[in-house]
Amino acid sequence: MTTLLQKLERRSARLVVLGAGQVGLPLAVAFAEEGFRTAVLDTDPQVVAAVCEGRSSLQEVDDDALARLLASEDLLATTEPGVLAQADAVLICVPTPLDETRAPDLRHVLDAVESIVKHQHPGMLVVLESTTYPGTTMEVLVPRLTRAELELGRDVFIAFSPERVDPGNPRFHTRNTPKVVGGATPTCQAAALALYGAIVNDLVPVSSPDTAEMTKLLENTYRAVNVALVNEFALMAKRLGVDIWEVIRAASSKPFGFMPFYPGPGLGGRCIPIAPIYLSWRMRALDYDARFIALADAVNTSMPDYVISLVKQALADAGRPVQGSTLLVVGVAYKKDVADHRESPAFAVIHGLERLGAYVDYLDPEIPTVDDAGTHRESMPADVDMSRYDAVVIVTDHGRIDYERLLADARLVVDTRNALEGVPGDHRKVVKL
């Protein structure tokens, strides 16, 4: 333990980050910038090749900084798990999706742990950052990482510290986002705090990995439930003939007891739609029905169908059927101004409209091409003639879209994000969520 803490304090510890994605790469860069020899290990050769060439697809990682760290050899990227043999600390930042039954899929975590076990040595710190259900660290990681007669808290140190990445957020990043840390033992906690203290201003120690895991799920479920609430308000407001966006603006004037959330075409990304399901799955094993989570999930997953119904009705009001119509979906990223389309509701909207017989193109300045359910799609150019479409459907409100031109040229617009609010033009042809 003393040796590990000394290495962390002196910045002589060698680190390996498993996963070069939205979570892992910025984390690896942050440690490398603090002088740690850091390797980022990923199973995808194309991802590793891009990092080795100093190319980042993430806003949070600057190409110049990446190239500088690679040149200094403070950072390297590899597909070879042998790099784990020299690691003093390993951070697991791999995907934790749902399987086809909407149960937790931990195969990436399990693969990562088995790779560590093959190269494990006494004195190693292992921290899981991937979003998961309470109990994963203690029930999945600890038994596997201590089965070679390594004593927890003396020979191997294990903790959970949930990632809190907010892609595209210009204000909060790795250093100024408080870090929750839950160690499996007091010595595990001390080691993990020493590690993260090198790159994070504020540490939030908690009593156990289970507490840290539950903290992450509360954060994401809080957002998912509140989005579901405002989505349902949007559905009710439409039936009442009330503008939900005006309602939210008015409610936001209250200086206490209210935080604005906004409706939309559905939830996307790898955390907010999925994390609550991890919790409800875990609770079912304990004979508890997480009804609130199930209801929120039902509302949020129904929103793409509601958007399709809005498009269908808008076209009908304009005297056109959906079948045979040409439509342009603006934005397939799950979030504004990010190049990430994982779990984006845009594809449910596109697929639903195509099943009704529409011809659908998309425009997204952040995502020029996408492979969608076996179909390769390419974004239309930014200067595409929008008047050629029977309707334009705004799903993601990217800042780089020329909304004034869109409103001027489009024959009909379904705006699911209130992106055209305040844009000069003829709003009579706009149908809002």
N, C-alpha and C positions, 0 to 999 in steps of 0.2 A: 504493500500500500504506500509506504513512504517513498519508494523508488518511483512509482507511478506519479504521485503528487509532485515530486521533484522534477520529473520530466515535463509535466504539464506546466509547472511554474516557469521553467527555463525555456519553454517552447521547443524542447528537444524531442518531445513525443512525436511519434509517427502516427498519422491518422489515415483511416480509409473510410470513405463515404460510399455506401452501397446504393447506387441509383444516381444517374446524372440528369434527372428531370427537374421539374419546377421547384422541388424542395432540395434535392441533393446538391445540384451544381452551385447555387448561390451559397449554400452552407460550406461547401468545399472551398470556394473562392474566399469566403470570409476568414476561414482558418488559415489558408495559405497566405493571405494578406497580413496576418498576425505573426507570420514566421514559422508556422508549423509545416513540416514536410507532409503534404496531403495528396493522397491518391483518390481519384473518383473511379469506382469500379462499376461497369455496366455490362449487361449481356448483349446489348445491341451494338454491333460493330459500326454502324452508320453514325450513331450518336457519339460513340467514342472518337471516331475519325473526325467528326465536326469539332469536338472539343480540342483534339490534338492540333487541328489547323487553326485554332483561335477563333472559331465561329460559334457564336451563341445565338440561339433563337429566343432567348429570354430578355425581357426589358431590364430585369434585375442584374444581369451580368453584361458588363461592357466588353466588347471585343478587344479593345486595347489593353484593358486590365487583364483579361484572360491570356492574351499573347505575352504580356510582360511576366506573368506568373509562370507560364510554361517555359519561357526562356530562362528564367532564374532557377528552374527545376524545383520550385516550391510547390508546384502543382503538376500532376501528371494524370492522364486518363488511360484506362486499360480495360481489356476484357479478361485479363488473366487473374484468376482468384489467388494465385500464388503470392500476390502482393500482401495478402492478409497475414502471411507468416511473420512479417516485420512490424505489424501494426500494434501500437500500444492502446489505441482506442478505435472502435468501429462504430459508425453511425448507420443505422438501417433506415433508408428513405425510399422504400419500394412501394408500388401500388397495392392497395387493399380494396379491390373491387367487390362487387356482388357476383355470385354465380347465377346460373340459369334459374335457380329456385329462389333467388333473392336472399340467399344466406351468405354470411361472410366467406370470402375466398382468400385464404391465407397462404396460398401456394407460393407466392413470391416471398413472403416473410419466411416460410419454412425452407425454401431454397436458399435464401440468404443465410439463415442460421446454420444449415448443413455445410455451407461453404466455409463459414467461420469455424465450425467444429473441426473440419479437416485440417485447419491451419492454426488451431488454438494453442496458446501457450499460457503459462501462469502470469498473472499481472495484467491481463487484458481487460479493458473496459468496453462493454457493449451497450449501446443505447438504441432503443427502438423509437423512431419518430413517426412512423406510419400510423394513421388513424385506425383505431381498432376498438374492440369491445373490452370492458373491464375484466381483467383476469388473464389477458393474453400474455403479458410479460411474465407473470408468476407461474402460469400454468403451461405455457408453450415454450418460452425462452429458457427459463431457469432450469427445468428438468434436462433439457438438451445440452445446455452449456455447462452443466455440473456433472454429467454422467461419466466423465473421465476422471473421477475422484478429485475433481477440483472443488474446493470449498467456497461457497458463495460468501462474498465479503472479505475473503482473504486471498484466494487464488484467482477469482474471477469477479468482476464488478458489473452489475447489471442495473439498468434504469430505463424508465420511459420518460420521454420529453416530447410532447406533441408539437408537431410543426404548426406554425401560425402564419403561413405565407398568404399574402393577399395580392395576387398578381395584378400588376398595373397600378398599385397604390403608390403615388409619388411621395407620400409622407412617411409611411412606416415600412421599415426594412429589417434586416436581420439584427442590426445592432440596437435599434431603439424600440423593438417589440419585446415586451417582457417575456421571459422564458420560464415556463412551468417545468419543474424537475421533480420526479419521484423515484428515489432509489429503493432497491430491494432490501437493503440493510443500511444502517448509518454510514458504514464505510463506502458503500456503493454511492450513497447520496453525496458524500464529501468528494468523491472522485468526479462524479458528473457535474457538480457545481464548479469544481476547479476547471474542468474542461470548458464549459459554456461561459464561465466568467471571463474568459479571454476575448470573447467576441460579442457579448451581450451586456448592455448597461445594467439592466434590472433582472435579477433572478427571483423566481417565485418558488421556493422549496415547498413541497407538500409531503404528507406523511407516508405515502406509498405509491407504487406504480398504478394500482387500481384507482387511486384518487386522481392521479394525473390523466389516466385514460378517460375517466368519467368527466373530468374538466373539459377535455376536448369535445366530448359528445354533447355536453351541455351547451357549449359555445355554438356548435353547428345546429343543434336541435332548436335552440333559441331563435336562430335566424330562419330556419325552415318553417317553424310553427308560425312566426310572425308574418313571413311571406305568404303562407297559406291563409292566414287571417285576412290580410289585405287583398289577396286574390279573391276570396269569397266576398269581401266587401265590394270589389269591382263587379262581380257577377250580380250582386244585389242592386248596386247603384245603376247598372245598365237597365235592369227591369224597372227601376223607379224613375228613370229618365234623369238621373243625377250624374254630374261629371265627377268621377272618383278622384281625378287629379286635383280638382278644385277643393274637394273635401279634405284631401291630405294636406294641401297647402294651408287651409284654414286651421286644421287640427294642429299643425306644426307651430302655429303661433303661440300655443300654450307653452310657457317657459318651464314647466315641470310636469312630470307624470306622463309624458308622451314622447315617443321616439318614432320618427317616420320610417316606414317601410313602403316599398312600391310594388305594385302588381306587375305581372309580365307574362310571357308565353309559357313559363315553366322554369324549373330549376335546372342548372347544369353544373359542370365541374365535377371533380373527384371527391369532394368533401360534403358539401351541404346536402345534396340529395341522398347520399349514401350513409353518412355517419349515423343519422337517427335510426336507420334500418338495422345497423349493427347493434345498437342498444336494444331495440325491440326484440331482435332475435335472441340476444342474451337473456332478456327477461322472460321470454317464453320458456326457456330451459329451467327457470326458477318459478314456473307456474304463475307468471304475472303478465297480464295483458296491457301493453302500453297503448291504450286507446287513443290518447291525444296525438301520439306520433303517427298512428295508423290513419287517423282522420286527416292530419296535415298532409301526409303523403298522398292520400287519395285526392285531395283538392289540388295539390301542386302537379301531380301527374295527369290530371284531367285538363290542364290549361291548354296544351297543344290542340286538343280536340275542340276546345272552345274557340281558339283562334281560327281553326278551320271553318267552324260554323259561322264566324264573323265574315270570313272571306266569301263563303258561299252565299250568305245573305246579302252582302254588299254587291256582289256580282248580280244576284237576282234583282235587286233594286235598280241596278243599272241596265236591266234587260238582257243579261247574259247568263248562260248556264256555266257551271264549273267545267263540265266536260268540253274539251276543245279549247278552253281559255289558255292564254299564255300569261304566266305570272312570274314576277321577279321577287325573290326573297332577299331582303337586304340584311346581311349579317348572319353568319352561321357559327360564330364564336359563342361560347356560353356566357361571355361577359364582355362588356364594353372595353374596347381598346386592348384586348389581349389576343394573342395568336393561338388560342387553345379552344378546340371544339369538342372536348370530351364531355359526353353526356348532354350535349347541347340540345335544347328542345327544338331547335331549328329543323333538325332532321325528321323529327316526328311530324312537324308541320309539313315539310316537303313531301314526305312519304304519303301522308294522308291526302294531300291535294292531288298527288299523282294517282293514287288509287281511285280518286273521283274522276280521273280522265283529263286533268290539267297538264300542261307542259310547263315545267318549272325550271328557271335558271336561278342562279344566286350571284350576289355581288358582295364581296367582303375584302376590303383592302388589306386586312391582316392575314387572311388565309387564301392564297392564290389558287391552291389545288387541295382537294380532299378525296380520300377513298372512303366511300360511304356504302357500307353493306354490299361490298363487291362491285360498286359502281364508281368509276373515276369521274369526278366533277371538277370543272375549272371555273373560277370566278369570271364573271363578265368584267370588261374594263370599266374603269371609273367613269369614263365619258359615254357609256352605253346610252343609246336613245331610249329613254324610259317611256316615251309615248307609244312605243311599239307593243307594250304590254297592256293587257286588259286591267291588271291591277298590280300594284307594288305593295309588298307586305314587309314592314319594318319589324324584324325580330330582335336584332342587336343594334343598339344606337351608338355605333362607332363615331368618334369625333372627326374622322377624316372623310365622312360622307358629306357631299354638298347638298344639304337639305333644302336650300332655297331653289336650286335647280331641280331637285327631285319633285318638290311641290309644284313648281311651274310646269314641268314636262309630263308628269304622271297623269294618267286619265282618272285613276282611282287609287286611293292609298288606305291600307289598313295599318294603323300605327299602334303597335302593342307596347311601346315604350314612352309614349308622349314626346317623341323626339322632335315633332314639328311645332311644339308649343313655342309661340313667339316668333316663328318663322313667317315673314311676310308672304302673302299669297292667298289663293282661294281655298279656304278651309272647308268649304261646302262639300268637297270631294274626299274629305278625310273621315274615316271611321276609326274612332279611338276604342281602346280596350274598355 
